[in-house]
Amino acid sequence: MSAGEGRAWSGQEGAEAFAAVEAATDWLLGYPFVFRALAGARQEGGVLLDFGCGPGRVADRAARVLGMRVIGVDASPDMLALAKEAGTPGAEYHLVEGGRVAALQDACADAAMCNHVMASLPHERTVLEVFTEIHRLLRPGAPFALLTTDPACAGIEYASLRVGEPGVTYAPGDPMPVRLRRTDGTWQSVRNHAWPVEGFPALLARVGFTGVTQHHPTPEEAVGVADPEHVRGRDWSAERLRPPLVVTAAVKG
């Protein structure tokens, strides 16, 4: 899940570290709601673009949930190598270079998702580059779902993550420390960038997206959306107090 300048998970070591992240909060309040936002694009032979696919775990689940063929793209060759090892049936993977995926033609995807890529981007221009390339690759009228953490939730320790420091307000692009729980129970620290979620609708509109909506999923809403065993697996007390993830949905105009 890295897509450009300022990547937080660069190199083989970074890719392997990201692959070991637990992502419990994301599997409760993030990815299942991204899949739900894209469910209307289901069609036989449909193509789902995963922009910033990382090690391919989310793409693999999306392919199974949505019944779509996945095209994963990432700026890290090491992430792409891990994604290919996942063995998702029918999936293909391509490198993002200079903000573009040269191997892919315009309007080649029926839906797109972009999960936690914004945090690796240090400048508004790089955010716009990502949105512009996703817009190019989608067919007209196709849906796009963007998953991000909310910097306004800085300092709260959730089941698998903590973004920012308590009491700190972050401006767009500000460096922001993030802690992520690993599958072995330890914590991984990484320096990311803050992108307040209220800024995304205007940026998406600038590159041609329409119908932008935003949603803060809650643990209560996760019942019937996320995996039932996962929902029951923890008390999710912090997630109930202030849900940290936002799904921004839009349509290619």
Phi, psi and chi 1 to 4 in degrees:
 res  aa     phi    psi   chi1   chi2   chi3   chi4
   1 MET       -   56.8  -62.3 -179.8 -176.3      -
   2 SER  -131.7  139.6   51.1      -      -      -
   3 ALA  -139.8   11.7      -      -      -      -
   4 GLY   175.9 -157.8      -      -      -      -
   5 GLU   -56.6  139.7  178.7 -177.3  -10.6      -
   6 GLY    80.8   25.8      -      -      -      -
   7 ARG   -60.9  140.1  -65.3 -166.3  -56.8  -86.6
   8 ALA   -89.1  -14.8      -      -      -      -
   9 TRP  -126.2   48.2  -55.5   94.3      -      -
  10 SER   -80.1  155.3   60.1      -      -      -
  11 GLY    77.3  170.5      -      -      -      -
  12 GLN   -63.1  -41.5 -177.7  176.2   -7.0      -
  13 GLU   -62.3  -41.6 -176.7  178.2   -6.9      -
  14 GLY   -65.4  -40.2      -      -      -      -
  15 ALA   -64.1  -43.2      -      -      -      -
  16 GLU   -67.3  -35.5  -68.8  174.8   -8.0      -
  17 ALA   -64.9  -41.5      -      -      -      -
  18 PHE   -66.4  -37.1 -171.6   83.8      -      -
  19 ALA   -64.2  -21.4      -      -      -      -
  20 ALA   -92.5    4.1      -      -      -      -
  21 VAL   -74.4  136.9  167.7      -      -      -
  22 GLU   -71.3  -47.8 -179.2 -173.3   67.8      -
  23 ALA    63.7   34.0      -      -      -      -
  24 ALA   -60.5  -44.1      -      -      -      -
  25 THR   -64.4  -37.9  -59.8      -      -      -
  26 ASP   -64.7  -36.8  -71.1  -69.1      -      -
  27 TRP   -77.9  -10.0  -75.0  108.6      -      -
  28 LEU   -92.9  -52.1  179.4   78.3      -      -
  29 LEU  -113.3   -1.8  -57.7  179.7      -      -
  30 GLY  -113.8  -82.7      -      -      -      -
  31 TYR   -56.2  -43.7  -54.3  133.5      -      -
  32 PRO   -59.7  -31.7  -24.9   36.3      -      -
  33 PHE   -79.4  -28.5  -71.2   90.1      -      -
  34 VAL   -62.9  -47.0  167.9      -      -      -
  35 PHE   -60.0  -40.4  -56.8  158.1      -      -
  36 ARG   -64.6  -38.8 -172.2  175.7   72.6  170.6
  37 ALA   -64.8  -25.3      -      -      -      -
  38 LEU  -100.5   -0.8  -60.0  176.5      -      -
  39 ALA   -59.8  -29.5      -      -      -      -
  40 GLY   -67.2  -13.9      -      -      -      -
  41 ALA   -89.4   -1.0      -      -      -      -
  42 ARG   -56.8  132.1  -72.0  178.2 -176.6  169.8
  43 GLN  -163.8  151.1   56.6  178.4  -70.4      -
  44 GLU   -61.9  125.5 -173.7  174.3  -11.8      -
  45 GLY    79.9    7.0      -      -      -      -
  46 GLY   -66.9  151.6      -      -      -      -
  47 VAL  -113.6  128.1  172.9      -      -      -
  48 LEU  -108.6  123.5  170.8   65.1      -      -
  49 LEU   -90.5  125.6  172.8   72.0      -      -
  50 ASP  -109.0  100.7 -174.6   -0.6      -      -
  51 PHE   -88.8  113.2 -160.9   99.4      -      -
  52 GLY    85.6   52.2      -      -      -      -
  53 CYS   -72.6  -15.7   64.5      -      -      -
  54 GLY    57.1 -140.7      -      -      -      -
  55 PRO   -78.0    3.7   27.3  -34.9      -      -
  56 GLY    89.2    3.3      -      -      -      -
  57 ARG   -66.3  -42.7  -72.7 -176.5  -60.6  171.8
  58 VAL   -71.1  -39.3 -179.4      -      -      -
  59 ALA   -60.5  -41.0      -      -      -      -
  60 ASP   -62.1  -45.3 -176.4   73.5      -      -
  61 ARG   -66.0  -41.0 -178.4   72.7   67.2   85.6
  62 ALA   -59.9  -41.4      -      -      -      -
  63 ALA   -59.7  -38.9      -      -      -      -
  64 ARG   -75.7  -39.9  -60.5  173.3 -165.4  -81.0
  65 VAL   -72.2  -43.5  170.2      -      -      -
  66 LEU   -93.1  -14.5  -63.1  173.2      -      -
  67 GLY    67.0   31.9      -      -      -      -
  68 MET  -113.9  159.1  -58.6 -179.6   75.4      -
  69 ARG   -86.4  132.0 -177.3  172.6   67.2   85.2
  70 VAL   -96.6  135.4  168.0      -      -      -
  71 ILE  -113.6  112.3  -64.0  177.8      -      -
  72 GLY  -100.2  136.7      -      -      -      -
  73 VAL  -131.5  147.5  -55.1      -      -      -
  74 ASP  -159.1  154.4 -157.1  -75.4      -      -
  75 ALA   -84.1   -5.9      -      -      -      -
  76 SER  -106.8  115.0  165.5      -      -      -
  77 PRO   -59.3  -32.0  -22.3   33.6      -      -
  78 ASP   -69.3  -38.8  -61.7  -72.6      -      -
  79 MET   -62.9  -43.7  -71.3  -72.2 -165.9      -
  80 LEU   -63.1  -35.8  -67.8  174.4      -      -
  81 ALA   -62.9  -41.5      -      -      -      -
  82 LEU   -66.9  -39.2  -68.7  176.6      -      -
  83 ALA   -63.1  -40.8      -      -      -      -
  84 LYS   -63.9  -33.8  -68.7  173.1 -176.9  177.0
  85 GLU   -66.7  -21.4  -69.1  176.4    4.6      -
  86 ALA   -64.5  -25.5      -      -      -      -
  87 GLY    70.9   29.9      -      -      -      -
  88 THR   -62.7  123.6  -57.3      -      -      -
  89 PRO   -57.7  130.0  -25.4   35.3      -      -
  90 GLY    77.2   -2.1      -      -      -      -
  91 ALA   -76.1  151.3      -      -      -      -
  92 GLU  -134.9  155.0   60.3 -179.1   83.4      -
  93 TYR  -134.7  142.0  -62.7   95.6      -      -
  94 HIS  -139.5  153.4  -60.5  -81.6      -      -
  95 LEU   -88.8  137.2 -173.5   65.4      -      -
  96 VAL   -90.8  122.6 -179.0      -      -      -
  97 GLU  -130.9  126.7  -65.5 -176.6  -75.6      -
  98 GLY    62.0   28.8      -      -      -      -
  99 GLY    83.3   -0.4      -      -      -      -
 100 ARG  -127.9  157.8  -72.4  179.5   60.7   86.4
 101 VAL  -111.1   91.9 -170.3      -      -      -
 102 ALA   -62.4  -26.4      -      -      -      -
 103 ALA   -76.3  -11.8      -      -      -      -
 104 LEU  -108.4  138.0  -63.2  178.7      -      -
 105 GLN   -83.8  161.5  -63.4 -178.3  -13.9      -
 106 ASP   -57.2  146.2  -65.3    0.7      -      -
 107 ALA    56.6   38.3      -      -      -      -
 108 CYS   -91.2   -6.3   64.1      -      -      -
 109 ALA  -121.6  147.1      -      -      -      -
 110 ASP   -95.5  -10.2  -59.0  -65.7      -      -
 111 ALA  -166.0  159.0      -      -      -      -
 112 ALA  -145.5  147.7      -      -      -      -
 113 MET  -133.0  153.7   62.4 -178.4 -178.1      -
 114 CYS  -145.2  105.0 -178.1      -      -      -
 115 ASN  -109.5  116.0  -59.7  -49.9      -      -
 116 HIS    58.9   28.9  -65.7  -51.5      -      -
 117 VAL   -82.9  -36.1  169.3      -      -      -
 118 MET   -55.6  -34.8  -60.8  -61.4  103.2      -
 119 ALA   -63.8  -18.9      -      -      -      -
 120 SER   -92.2   -0.7   70.7      -      -      -
 121 LEU  -105.1  124.8  -54.4  179.2      -      -
 122 PRO   -88.2  -15.2   31.5  -34.5      -      -
 123 HIS  -133.6  151.7  -53.2  -64.1      -      -
 124 GLU   -58.8  -35.9 -177.7  178.4  -74.0      -
 125 ARG   -63.2  -34.3   64.7  175.1  174.1   79.0
 126 THR   -73.8  -33.0   54.0      -      -      -
 127 VAL   -62.4  -46.5  172.9      -      -      -
 128 LEU   -64.6  -34.4  -72.0  169.8      -      -
 129 GLU   -60.9  -43.7  -77.3  176.4    0.4      -
 130 VAL   -63.9  -48.4  168.1      -      -      -
 131 PHE   -62.5  -38.9  -70.9  164.0      -      -
 132 THR   -64.3  -42.4  -61.6      -      -      -
 133 GLU   -69.4  -39.8 -177.2   65.8   -9.5      -
 134 ILE   -61.4  -43.1  -68.0  170.8      -      -
 135 HIS   -59.4  -42.4 -172.4  -87.3      -      -
 136 ARG   -61.4  -40.0  179.0 -176.6   76.9   83.7
 137 LEU   -80.4  -17.1  -64.8  171.9      -      -
 138 LEU   -85.9  146.7  -77.2  171.8      -      -
 139 ARG   -74.6  156.9   61.9  168.3  175.4   75.7
 140 PRO   -57.2  135.4  -26.7   36.1      -      -
 141 GLY    84.0   -0.3      -      -      -      -
 142 ALA   -78.5  147.9      -      -      -      -
 143 PRO   -85.7  152.5   31.5  -34.9      -      -
 144 PHE  -133.7  133.8  169.4   47.1      -      -
 145 ALA  -124.1  127.9      -      -      -      -
 146 LEU  -114.8  125.0  173.9   72.7      -      -
 147 LEU  -108.3  126.6  178.1   63.9      -      -
 148 THR  -141.3  159.2   56.3      -      -      -
 149 THR   -86.7  156.0   54.2      -      -      -
 150 ASP   -99.1  111.7 -171.7  -12.4      -      -
 151 PRO   -60.3  -17.2  -21.8   33.4      -      -
 152 ALA   -67.1  -13.6      -      -      -      -
 153 CYS   -94.9   23.4  -63.1      -      -      -
 154 ALA   -57.4  136.0      -      -      -      -
 155 GLY    89.2   -8.8      -      -      -      -
 156 ILE   -85.2  131.6  -59.0  173.4      -      -
 157 GLU   -92.0  112.9 -171.7  160.1  -58.4      -
 158 TYR   -94.2 -179.4  -64.4   96.6      -      -
 159 ALA   -57.5  -36.8      -      -      -      -
 160 SER  -134.1    9.1   63.0      -      -      -
 161 LEU  -158.8  157.7   79.2  154.7      -      -
 162 ARG  -142.7  124.9 -167.3 -175.4   85.1  176.1
 163 VAL  -107.4  133.3  -63.1      -      -      -
 164 GLY    70.7 -177.1      -      -      -      -
 165 GLU  -110.2  147.2  -62.1  -66.9  -13.5      -
 166 PRO   -55.6  135.2  -22.4   33.2      -      -
 167 GLY    78.0    1.4      -      -      -      -
 168 VAL   -97.1  134.2  177.7      -      -      -
 169 THR  -102.6  129.4  -60.8      -      -      -
 170 TYR  -109.3  132.5  -65.7   92.6      -      -
 171 ALA   -86.8  163.9      -      -      -      -
 172 PRO   -54.6  127.0  -27.8   36.4      -      -
 173 GLY    84.6   -5.8      -      -      -      -
 174 ASP   -60.0  140.8  -82.0   -5.3      -      -
 175 PRO   -58.7  138.1  -23.5   34.4      -      -
 176 MET  -143.9  121.9 -177.6  177.2   68.8      -
 177 PRO   -71.5  142.4   27.2  -34.6      -      -
 178 VAL  -132.3  138.9  173.5      -      -      -
 179 ARG  -118.3  130.3  -64.7  176.0   70.6 -121.3
 180 LEU  -124.2  134.4  -59.0  172.9      -      -
 181 ARG   -76.9  133.8 -172.5 -175.9  -65.3  -85.8
 182 ARG   -90.7  165.1  -64.4  163.9   58.0   90.8
 183 THR   -64.8  -19.3   52.3      -      -      -
 184 ASP   -90.8    6.6   62.9    3.5      -      -
 185 GLY    91.7  -10.8      -      -      -      -
 186 THR   -82.6  172.6   61.7      -      -      -
 187 TRP  -114.2  139.6  -71.2   84.1      -      -
 188 GLN  -104.7  126.3  171.9   85.1   28.5      -
 189 SER  -102.0  140.2  -64.7      -      -      -
 190 VAL  -149.2  150.5   64.6      -      -      -
 191 ARG   -96.9  116.2 -168.7 -178.8 -168.1 -172.7
 192 ASN  -113.7 -166.7  -82.3  -11.2      -      -
 193 HIS  -128.2  141.0  -63.0  -86.9      -      -
 194 ALA   -85.8  133.3      -      -      -      -
 195 TRP  -132.7   97.4  -70.8  101.5      -      -
 196 PRO   -52.4  131.1  -28.1   37.1      -      -
 197 VAL   -66.3  -24.8  -62.3      -      -      -
 198 GLU   -69.1  -12.1   60.1  -90.6   17.7      -
 199 GLY   -84.9  -15.3      -      -      -      -
 200 PHE   -67.5  -40.0  -70.2  132.5      -      -
 201 PRO   -56.0  -43.1  -30.6   38.7      -      -
 202 ALA   -67.5  -38.5      -      -      -      -
 203 LEU   -66.6  -40.4  -65.5  175.5      -      -
 204 LEU   -64.3  -41.2  -72.8  164.4      -      -
 205 ALA   -63.4  -33.5      -      -      -      -
 206 ARG   -63.1  -28.8  -78.8  174.0   61.3  179.9
 207 VAL  -101.0    2.9  -55.8      -      -      -
 208 GLY   113.0    5.4      -      -      -      -
 209 PHE   -81.5  151.3  -76.9  100.3      -      -
 210 THR  -130.3  173.1   62.9      -      -      -
 211 GLY    58.4   39.0      -      -      -      -
 212 VAL   -73.2  131.1 -178.3      -      -      -
 213 THR  -130.9  158.1   61.6      -      -      -
 214 GLN  -133.9  145.0  -67.9 -171.8  -57.1      -
 215 HIS  -143.3  128.6  178.3 -144.9      -      -
 216 HIS   -97.2   94.9  -78.9   76.1      -      -
 217 PRO   -62.5  146.1  -23.0   35.7      -      -
 218 THR  -115.5  159.8   67.8      -      -      -
 219 PRO   -58.6  -32.9  -29.2   38.4      -      -
 220 GLU   -64.6  -40.4  -69.8   72.6   24.3      -
 221 GLU   -70.0  -23.8  -68.4  175.8  -63.9      -
 222 ALA   -67.5  -21.3      -      -      -      -
 223 VAL   -64.3  119.8  176.9      -      -      -
 224 GLY    90.9   -6.6      -      -      -      -
 225 VAL  -114.0  -52.3  179.2      -      -      -
 226 ALA   -83.8  169.1      -      -      -      -
 227 ASP   -59.1  126.5  179.0   86.0      -      -
 228 PRO   -57.2  -40.2  -25.0   34.6      -      -
 229 GLU   -64.7  -35.9  -69.3 -172.5   11.4      -
 230 HIS   -67.6  -42.1 -168.8   58.8      -      -
 231 VAL   -59.7  -41.2  173.2      -      -      -
 232 ARG   -81.7   -9.0  -64.5 -169.1  -62.6  -94.5
 233 GLY   -72.8  -20.1      -      -      -      -
 234 ARG  -144.4  170.0  -53.4  177.0 -169.8 -132.1
 235 ASP   -86.9  -16.8   64.0    8.6      -      -
 236 TRP    53.3   40.8  -52.2  108.3      -      -
 237 SER   -62.0  -45.1   55.5      -      -      -
 238 ALA   -67.6  -39.6      -      -      -      -
 239 GLU   -63.4  -33.1  -76.0   81.1   -1.6      -
 240 ARG   -72.3  -35.9  -66.7 -179.7 -168.5  -79.1
 241 LEU   -67.4  -46.1  179.7   66.0      -      -
 242 ARG  -153.4   96.4 -174.3  161.0 -171.2  177.6
 243 PRO   -57.4  131.0  -24.4   35.0      -      -
 244 PRO   -95.7   -8.2   34.9  -36.2      -      -
 245 LEU  -109.3  150.2  -57.8 -179.2      -      -
 246 VAL  -131.6  131.5  177.0      -      -      -
 247 VAL  -104.4  116.0  177.2      -      -      -
 248 THR  -102.6  120.7  -59.0      -      -      -
 249 ALA  -112.6  146.2      -      -      -      -
 250 ALA  -153.5  172.9      -      -      -      -
 251 VAL  -129.5  140.3  174.6      -      -      -
 252 LYS   -69.0  119.8  176.5  174.8  177.6  175.5
 253 GLY   -77.9      -      -      -      -      -
